Amino acid sequence: KTEACHFSRKRSDPPLDLGEVPFTGSTPLQPVPVLRHLGFYLDKKLTFRAHVRFYGSRAASTAQSMLMLGNSVKGLPPKQRRRLYQSCILPLMTYGCQ
């Protein structure tokens, strides 16, 4: 899979002219608005909004599914819920924050 993304601060995309079509066969190479590389979602201005949006929604859905485990009648004690949060949700929210 071959994708191209221009990283610049300009509002419009610069023209993509590589002379020939590299490694894509008959389909021309088109720039994408968000590029995924090694689990990071990069947009053309490198704002990481797409990355934060993706992993934030993933952590929120994981937290919603964990609510079923911690109901008040038969559920996990608060200490185990905290351990589950630290091991499942916190790594999702902090992926790439170094």
DOVEXKE-82457 format. One record per atom (N, C-alpha, C): atom name; x, y, z; residue in three letters. Coordinates in steps of 0.1 Angstrom, whole numbers. Atoms other than C-alpha are relative to their C-alpha. Layout:
<rs>
<r site="CA" c1="X" c2="Y" c3="Z" code="ALA"/>
...
</rs>
This chain:
<rs>
<r site="N" c1="9" c2="-12" c3="0" code="LYS"/>
<r site="CA" c1="0" c2="0" c3="0" code="LYS"/>
<r site="C" c1="9" c2="12" c3="0" code="LYS"/>
<r site="N" c1="-8" c2="-12" c3="1" code="THR"/>
<r site="CA" c1="15" c2="33" c3="-11" code="THR"/>
<r site="C" c1="-9" c2="12" c3="2" code="THR"/>
<r site="N" c1="7" c2="-12" c3="-3" code="GLU"/>
<r site="CA" c1="3" c2="66" c3="2" code="GLU"/>
<r site="C" c1="10" c2="12" c3="0" code="GLU"/>
<r site="N" c1="-8" c2="-12" c3="0" code="ALA"/>
<r site="CA" c1="16" c2="102" c3="-1" code="ALA"/>
<r site="C" c1="-7" c2="10" c3="8" code="ALA"/>
<r site="N" c1="6" c2="-11" c3="-7" code="CYS"/>
<r site="CA" c1="11" c2="131" c3="22" code="CYS"/>
<r site="C" c1="11" c2="11" c3="0" code="CYS"/>
<r site="N" c1="-9" c2="-11" c3="0" code="HIS"/>
<r site="CA" c1="27" c2="165" c3="19" code="HIS"/>
<r site="C" c1="-1" c2="7" c3="14" code="HIS"/>
<r site="N" c1="1" c2="-7" c3="-13" code="PHE"/>
<r site="CA" c1="36" c2="180" c3="53" code="PHE"/>
<r site="C" c1="4" c2="14" c3="-2" code="PHE"/>
<r site="N" c1="-3" c2="-15" c3="2" code="SER"/>
<r site="CA" c1="34" c2="218" c3="51" code="SER"/>
<r site="C" c1="-11" c2="7" c3="8" code="SER"/>
<r site="N" c1="9" c2="-9" c3="-7" code="ARG"/>
<r site="CA" c1="17" c2="247" c3="68" code="ARG"/>
<r site="C" c1="-10" c2="7" c3="-9" code="ARG"/>
<r site="N" c1="8" c2="-7" c3="9" code="LYS"/>
<r site="CA" c1="1" c2="260" c3="37" code="LYS"/>
<r site="C" c1="-14" c2="-7" c3="0" code="LYS"/>
<r site="N" c1="14" c2="5" c3="0" code="ARG"/>
<r site="CA" c1="-37" c2="257" c3="33" code="ARG"/>
<r site="C" c1="-3" c2="-9" c3="-11" code="ARG"/>
<r site="N" c1="3" c2="8" c3="12" code="SER"/>
<r site="CA" c1="-37" c2="242" c3="-2" code="SER"/>
<r site="C" c1="11" c2="-10" c3="-1" code="SER"/>
<r site="N" c1="-10" c2="11" c3="2" code="ASP"/>
<r site="CA" c1="-20" c2="210" c3="-12" code="ASP"/>
<r site="C" c1="9" c2="4" c3="-12" code="ASP"/>
<r site="N" c1="-9" c2="-2" c3="11" code="PRO"/>
<r site="CA" c1="11" c2="215" c3="-34" code="PRO"/>
<r site="C" c1="-2" c2="-10" c3="-11" code="PRO"/>
<r site="N" c1="2" c2="11" c3="11" code="PRO"/>
<r site="CA" c1="9" c2="197" c3="-68" code="PRO"/>
<r site="C" c1="10" c2="-11" c3="2" code="PRO"/>
<r site="N" c1="-8" c2="12" c3="-1" code="LEU"/>
<r site="CA" c1="21" c2="162" c3="-67" code="LEU"/>
<r site="C" c1="4" c2="-5" c3="-14" code="LEU"/>
<r site="N" c1="-5" c2="4" c3="13" code="ASP"/>
<r site="CA" c1="43" c2="156" c3="-98" code="ASP"/>
<r site="C" c1="13" c2="-8" c3="2" code="ASP"/>
<r site="N" c1="-12" c2="8" c3="-2" code="LEU"/>
<r site="CA" c1="67" c2="127" c3="-95" code="LEU"/>
<r site="C" c1="6" c2="-5" c3="-13" code="LEU"/>
<r site="N" c1="-5" c2="4" c3="13" code="GLY"/>
<r site="CA" c1="72" c2="122" c3="-132" code="GLY"/>
<r site="C" c1="-5" c2="-13" c3="-5" code="GLY"/>
<r site="N" c1="5" c2="13" c3="3" code="GLU"/>
<r site="CA" c1="61" c2="86" c3="-132" code="GLU"/>
<r site="C" c1="-7" c2="-6" c3="12" code="GLU"/>
<r site="N" c1="8" c2="6" c3="-11" code="VAL"/>
<r site="CA" c1="38" c2="64" c3="-111" code="VAL"/>
<r site="C" c1="9" c2="-10" c3="7" code="VAL"/>
<r site="N" c1="-9" c2="9" c3="-7" code="PRO"/>
<r site="CA" c1="60" c2="48" c3="-85" code="PRO"/>
<r site="C" c1="-7" c2="-12" c3="7" code="PRO"/>
<r site="N" c1="5" c2="12" c3="-7" code="PHE"/>
<r site="CA" c1="51" c2="12" c3="-75" code="PHE"/>
<r site="C" c1="-15" c2="-2" c3="2" code="PHE"/>
<r site="N" c1="14" c2="2" c3="-2" code="THR"/>
<r site="CA" c1="14" c2="16" c3="-79" code="THR"/>
<r site="C" c1="-7" c2="-6" c3="-11" code="THR"/>
<r site="N" c1="6" c2="7" c3="12" code="GLY"/>
<r site="CA" c1="8" c2="-1" c3="-112" code="GLY"/>
<r site="C" c1="-7" c2="11" c3="-9" code="GLY"/>
<r site="N" c1="7" c2="-9" c3="10" code="SER"/>
<r site="CA" c1="-19" c2="17" c3="-133" code="SER"/>
<r site="C" c1="-7" c2="11" c3="7" code="SER"/>
<r site="N" c1="7" c2="-10" c3="-7" code="THR"/>
<r site="CA" c1="-35" c2="37" c3="-105" code="THR"/>
<r site="C" c1="9" c2="12" c3="4" code="THR"/>
<r site="N" c1="-9" c2="-11" c3="-3" code="PRO"/>
<r site="CA" c1="-20" c2="72" c3="-100" code="PRO"/>
<r site="C" c1="1" c2="2" c3="15" code="PRO"/>
<r site="N" c1="-2" c2="-2" c3="-14" code="LEU"/>
<r site="CA" c1="-6" c2="81" c3="-66" code="LEU"/>
<r site="C" c1="-7" c2="13" c3="4" code="LEU"/>
<r site="N" c1="8" c2="-12" c3="-5" code="GLN"/>
<r site="CA" c1="-30" c2="105" c3="-48" code="GLN"/>
<r site="C" c1="4" c2="3" c3="14" code="GLN"/>
<r site="N" c1="-3" c2="-4" c3="-14" code="PRO"/>
<r site="CA" c1="-22" c2="125" c3="-16" code="PRO"/>
<r site="C" c1="-12" c2="-3" c3="9" code="PRO"/>
<r site="N" c1="11" c2="2" c3="-9" code="VAL"/>
<r site="CA" c1="-42" c2="115" c3="14" code="VAL"/>
<r site="C" c1="0" c2="10" c3="11" code="VAL"/>
<r site="N" c1="1" c2="-11" c3="-11" code="PRO"/>
<r site="CA" c1="-54" c2="139" c3="42" code="PRO"/>
<r site="C" c1="7" c2="-5" c3="13" code="PRO"/>
<r site="N" c1="-6" c2="5" c3="-12" code="VAL"/>
<r site="CA" c1="-43" c2="116" c3="70" code="VAL"/>
<r site="C" c1="8" c2="-13" c3="-3" code="VAL"/>
<r site="N" c1="-9" c2="12" c3="3" code="LEU"/>
<r site="CA" c1="-14" c2="91" c3="68" code="LEU"/>
<r site="C" c1="2" c2="-8" c3="13" code="LEU"/>
<r site="N" c1="-3" c2="8" c3="-12" code="ARG"/>
<r site="CA" c1="-10" c2="62" c3="92" code="ARG"/>
<r site="C" c1="13" c2="-7" c3="-2" code="ARG"/>
<r site="N" c1="-14" c2="6" c3="1" code="HIS"/>
<r site="CA" c1="26" c2="52" c3="99" code="HIS"/>
<r site="C" c1="4" c2="-4" c3="14" code="HIS"/>
<r site="N" c1="-4" c2="6" c3="-13" code="LEU"/>
<r site="CA" c1="36" c2="28" c3="128" code="LEU"/>
<r site="C" c1="-10" c2="3" c3="11" code="LEU"/>
<r site="N" c1="10" c2="-3" c3="-10" code="GLY"/>
<r site="CA" c1="3" c2="34" c3="145" code="GLY"/>
<r site="C" c1="-3" c2="14" c3="3" code="GLY"/>
<r site="N" c1="2" c2="-14" c3="-2" code="PHE"/>
<r site="CA" c1="5" c2="71" c3="144" code="PHE"/>
<r site="C" c1="-8" c2="6" c3="-12" code="PHE"/>
<r site="N" c1="8" c2="-6" c3="10" code="TYR"/>
<r site="CA" c1="-21" c2="91" c3="125" code="TYR"/>
<r site="C" c1="5" c2="15" c3="-2" code="TYR"/>
<r site="N" c1="-6" c2="-13" c3="2" code="LEU"/>
<r site="CA" c1="-4" c2="121" c3="109" code="LEU"/>
<r site="C" c1="-8" c2="8" c3="-11" code="LEU"/>
<r site="N" c1="7" c2="-8" c3="11" code="ASP"/>
<r site="CA" c1="-22" c2="149" c3="90" code="ASP"/>
<r site="C" c1="11" c2="9" c3="-6" code="ASP"/>
<r site="N" c1="-10" c2="-7" c3="7" code="LYS"/>
<r site="CA" c1="-5" c2="173" c3="67" code="LYS"/>
<r site="C" c1="6" c2="12" c3="7" code="LYS"/>
<r site="N" c1="-6" c2="-11" c3="-8" code="LYS"/>
<r site="CA" c1="1" c2="200" c3="93" code="LYS"/>
<r site="C" c1="7" c2="-5" c3="13" code="LYS"/>
<r site="N" c1="-6" c2="7" c3="-11" code="LEU"/>
<r site="CA" c1="14" c2="175" c3="119" code="LEU"/>
<r site="C" c1="-6" c2="5" c3="14" code="LEU"/>
<r site="N" c1="6" c2="-5" c3="-12" code="THR"/>
<r site="CA" c1="-12" c2="186" c3="145" code="THR"/>
<r site="C" c1="-4" c2="-12" c3="9" code="THR"/>
<r site="N" c1="3" c2="12" c3="-8" code="PHE"/>
<r site="CA" c1="-19" c2="150" c3="157" code="PHE"/>
<r site="C" c1="-15" c2="0" c3="4" code="PHE"/>
<r site="N" c1="15" c2="1" c3="-4" code="ARG"/>
<r site="CA" c1="-57" c2="157" c3="159" code="ARG"/>
<r site="C" c1="-6" c2="-13" c3="-4" code="ARG"/>
<r site="N" c1="5" c2="13" c3="4" code="ALA"/>
<r site="CA" c1="-65" c2="126" c3="140" code="ALA"/>
<r site="C" c1="4" c2="-11" c3="9" code="ALA"/>
<r site="N" c1="-5" c2="10" c3="-9" code="HIS"/>
<r site="CA" c1="-43" c2="105" c3="162" code="HIS"/>
<r site="C" c1="-7" c2="1" c3="14" code="HIS"/>
<r site="N" c1="6" c2="-1" c3="-13" code="VAL"/>
<r site="CA" c1="-58" c2="119" c3="194" code="VAL"/>
<r site="C" c1="-15" c2="-4" c3="-1" code="VAL"/>
<r site="N" c1="14" c2="4" c3="2" code="ARG"/>
<r site="CA" c1="-93" c2="115" c3="180" code="ARG"/>
<r site="C" c1="-2" c2="-15" c3="-1" code="ARG"/>
<r site="N" c1="2" c2="14" c3="2" code="PHE"/>
<r site="CA" c1="-88" c2="79" c3="170" code="PHE"/>
<r site="C" c1="3" c2="-7" c3="13" code="PHE"/>
<r site="N" c1="-2" c2="8" c3="-13" code="TYR"/>
<r site="CA" c1="-72" c2="67" c3="203" code="TYR"/>
<r site="C" c1="-8" c2="5" c3="11" code="TYR"/>
<r site="N" c1="10" c2="-5" c3="-10" code="GLY"/>
<r site="CA" c1="-95" c2="89" c3="224" code="GLY"/>
<r site="C" c1="-13" c2="-8" c3="-1" code="GLY"/>
<r site="N" c1="13" c2="8" c3="1" code="SER"/>
<r site="CA" c1="-126" c2="72" c3="209" code="SER"/>
<r site="C" c1="2" c2="-14" c3="3" code="SER"/>
<r site="N" c1="-2" c2="14" c3="-4" code="ARG"/>
<r site="CA" c1="-110" c2="38" c3="213" code="ARG"/>
<r site="C" c1="1" c2="-2" c3="15" code="ARG"/>
<r site="N" c1="0" c2="1" c3="-15" code="ALA"/>
<r site="CA" c1="-103" c2="45" c3="250" code="ALA"/>
<r site="C" c1="-14" c2="2" c3="5" code="ALA"/>
<r site="N" c1="13" c2="-2" c3="-5" code="ALA"/>
<r site="CA" c1="-138" c2="58" c3="254" code="ALA"/>
<r site="C" c1="-9" c2="-13" c3="-2" code="ALA"/>
<r site="N" c1="7" c2="12" c3="2" code="SER"/>
<r site="CA" c1="-153" c2="27" c3="239" code="SER"/>
<r site="C" c1="4" c2="-12" c3="10" code="SER"/>
<r site="N" c1="-5" c2="10" c3="-9" code="THR"/>
<r site="CA" c1="-131" c2="5" c3="261" code="THR"/>
<r site="C" c1="-6" c2="3" c3="14" code="THR"/>
<r site="N" c1="6" c2="-4" c3="-13" code="ALA"/>
<r site="CA" c1="-143" c2="25" c3="292" code="ALA"/>
<r site="C" c1="-14" c2="-3" c3="1" code="ALA"/>
<r site="N" c1="14" c2="4" c3="0" code="GLN"/>
<r site="CA" c1="-179" c2="20" c3="282" code="GLN"/>
<r site="C" c1="-2" c2="-15" c3="2" code="GLN"/>
<r site="N" c1="1" c2="14" c3="-2" code="SER"/>
<r site="CA" c1="-174" c2="-17" c3="279" code="SER"/>
<r site="C" c1="4" c2="-5" c3="14" code="SER"/>
<r site="N" c1="-4" c2="4" c3="-14" code="MET"/>
<r site="CA" c1="-157" c2="-18" c3="313" code="MET"/>
<r site="C" c1="-11" c2="4" c3="10" code="MET"/>
<r site="N" c1="10" c2="-4" c3="-9" code="LEU"/>
<r site="CA" c1="-188" c2="-2" c3="329" code="LEU"/>
<r site="C" c1="-9" c2="-12" c3="4" code="LEU"/>
<r site="N" c1="8" c2="12" c3="-3" code="MET"/>
<r site="CA" c1="-206" c2="-36" c3="326" code="MET"/>
<r site="C" c1="7" c2="-8" c3="11" code="MET"/>
<r site="N" c1="-7" c2="8" c3="-10" code="LEU"/>
<r site="CA" c1="-179" c2="-51" c3="348" code="LEU"/>
<r site="C" c1="-2" c2="6" c3="14" code="LEU"/>
<r site="N" c1="0" c2="-6" c3="-13" code="GLY"/>
<r site="CA" c1="-183" c2="-26" c3="376" code="GLY"/>
<r site="C" c1="-14" c2="5" c3="5" code="GLY"/>
<r site="N" c1="13" c2="-4" c3="-4" code="ASN"/>
<r site="CA" c1="-220" c2="-25" c3="383" code="ASN"/>
<r site="C" c1="-1" c2="-1" c3="16" code="ASN"/>
<r site="N" c1="1" c2="-1" c3="-14" code="SER"/>
<r site="CA" c1="-232" c2="-19" c3="419" code="SER"/>
<r site="C" c1="-4" c2="-13" c3="7" code="SER"/>
<r site="N" c1="5" c2="12" c3="-7" code="VAL"/>
<r site="CA" c1="-248" c2="-53" c3="426" code="VAL"/>
<r site="C" c1="11" c2="-11" c3="0" code="VAL"/>
<r site="N" c1="-11" c2="10" c3="0" code="LYS"/>
<r site="CA" c1="-222" c2="-78" c3="414" code="LYS"/>
<r site="C" c1="11" c2="5" c3="-10" code="LYS"/>
<r site="N" c1="-11" c2="-6" c3="9" code="GLY"/>
<r site="CA" c1="-191" c2="-61" c3="401" code="GLY"/>
<r site="C" c1="13" c2="0" c3="7" code="GLY"/>
<r site="N" c1="-13" c2="0" c3="-5" code="LEU"/>
<r site="CA" c1="-155" c2="-55" c3="406" code="LEU"/>
<r site="C" c1="1" c2="10" c3="11" code="LEU"/>
<r site="N" c1="-2" c2="-10" c3="-10" code="PRO"/>
<r site="CA" c1="-143" c2="-37" c3="437" code="PRO"/>
<r site="C" c1="8" c2="11" c3="-6" code="PRO"/>
<r site="N" c1="-7" c2="-12" c3="6" code="PRO"/>
<r site="CA" c1="-128" c2="-2" c3="432" code="PRO"/>
<r site="C" c1="15" c2="-2" c3="-2" code="PRO"/>
<r site="N" c1="-15" c2="2" c3="2" code="LYS"/>
<r site="CA" c1="-92" c2="-14" c3="436" code="LYS"/>
<r site="C" c1="2" c2="-8" c3="-13" code="LYS"/>
<r site="N" c1="-2" c2="7" c3="12" code="GLN"/>
<r site="CA" c1="-96" c2="-39" c3="408" code="GLN"/>
<r site="C" c1="-4" c2="8" c3="-12" code="GLN"/>
<r site="N" c1="4" c2="-9" c3="11" code="ARG"/>
<r site="CA" c1="-114" c2="-14" c3="386" code="ARG"/>
<r site="C" c1="11" c2="10" c3="-3" code="ARG"/>
<r site="N" c1="-11" c2="-9" c3="3" code="ARG"/>
<r site="CA" c1="-86" c2="10" c3="390" code="ARG"/>
<r site="C" c1="12" c2="-7" c3="-7" code="ARG"/>
<r site="N" c1="-10" c2="8" c3="6" code="ARG"/>
<r site="CA" c1="-61" c2="-17" c3="381" code="ARG"/>
<r site="C" c1="-3" c2="-3" c3="-15" code="ARG"/>
<r site="N" c1="5" c2="2" c3="14" code="LEU"/>
<r site="CA" c1="-82" c2="-25" c3="350" code="LEU"/>
<r site="C" c1="1" c2="12" c3="-8" code="LEU"/>
<r site="N" c1="-1" c2="-13" c3="7" code="TYR"/>
<r site="CA" c1="-83" c2="12" c3="341" code="TYR"/>
<r site="C" c1="15" c2="2" c3="-4" code="TYR"/>
<r site="N" c1="-14" c2="-3" c3="2" code="GLN"/>
<r site="CA" c1="-45" c2="15" c3="344" code="GLN"/>
<r site="C" c1="6" c2="-9" c3="-10" code="GLN"/>
<r site="N" c1="-6" c2="10" c3="10" code="SER"/>
<r site="CA" c1="-38" c2="-16" c3="323" code="SER"/>
<r site="C" c1="-7" c2="0" c3="-13" code="SER"/>
<r site="N" c1="7" c2="1" c3="13" code="CYS"/>
<r site="CA" c1="-64" c2="-12" c3="296" code="CYS"/>
<r site="C" c1="-2" c2="14" c3="-7" code="CYS"/>
<r site="N" c1="4" c2="-13" c3="6" code="ILE"/>
<r site="CA" c1="-74" c2="25" c3="291" code="ILE"/>
<r site="C" c1="12" c2="10" c3="0" code="ILE"/>
<r site="N" c1="-11" c2="-10" c3="-1" code="LEU"/>
<r site="CA" c1="-44" c2="45" c3="302" code="LEU"/>
<r site="C" c1="11" c2="-2" c3="-11" code="LEU"/>
<r site="N" c1="-9" c2="1" c3="11" code="PRO"/>
<r site="CA" c1="-20" c2="29" c3="276" code="PRO"/>
<r site="C" c1="-6" c2="4" c3="-13" code="PRO"/>
<r site="N" c1="7" c2="-5" c3="13" code="LEU"/>
<r site="CA" c1="-46" c2="37" c3="248" code="LEU"/>
<r site="C" c1="1" c2="15" c3="0" code="LEU"/>
<r site="N" c1="0" c2="-14" c3="0" code="MET"/>
<r site="CA" c1="-48" c2="73" c3="259" code="MET"/>
<r site="C" c1="13" c2="6" c3="-1" code="MET"/>
<r site="N" c1="-13" c2="-5" c3="0" code="THR"/>
<r site="CA" c1="-11" c2="78" c3="262" code="THR"/>
<r site="C" c1="9" c2="-5" c3="-11" code="THR"/>
<r site="N" c1="-8" c2="6" c3="10" code="TYR"/>
<r site="CA" c1="1" c2="60" c3="231" code="TYR"/>
<r site="C" c1="5" c2="12" c3="-9" code="TYR"/>
<r site="N" c1="-7" c2="-10" c3="9" code="GLY"/>
<r site="CA" c1="26" c2="83" c3="213" code="GLY"/>
<r site="C" c1="2" c2="13" c3="8" code="GLY"/>
<r site="N" c1="-1" c2="-12" c3="-7" code="CYS"/>
<r site="CA" c1="27" c2="109" c3="241" code="CYS"/>
<r site="C" c1="14" c2="0" c3="7" code="CYS"/>
<r site="N" c1="-13" c2="0" c3="-6" code="GLN"/>
<r site="CA" c1="64" c2="111" c3="247" code="GLN"/>
<r site="C" c1="8" c2="12" c3="-4" code="GLN"/>
</rs>
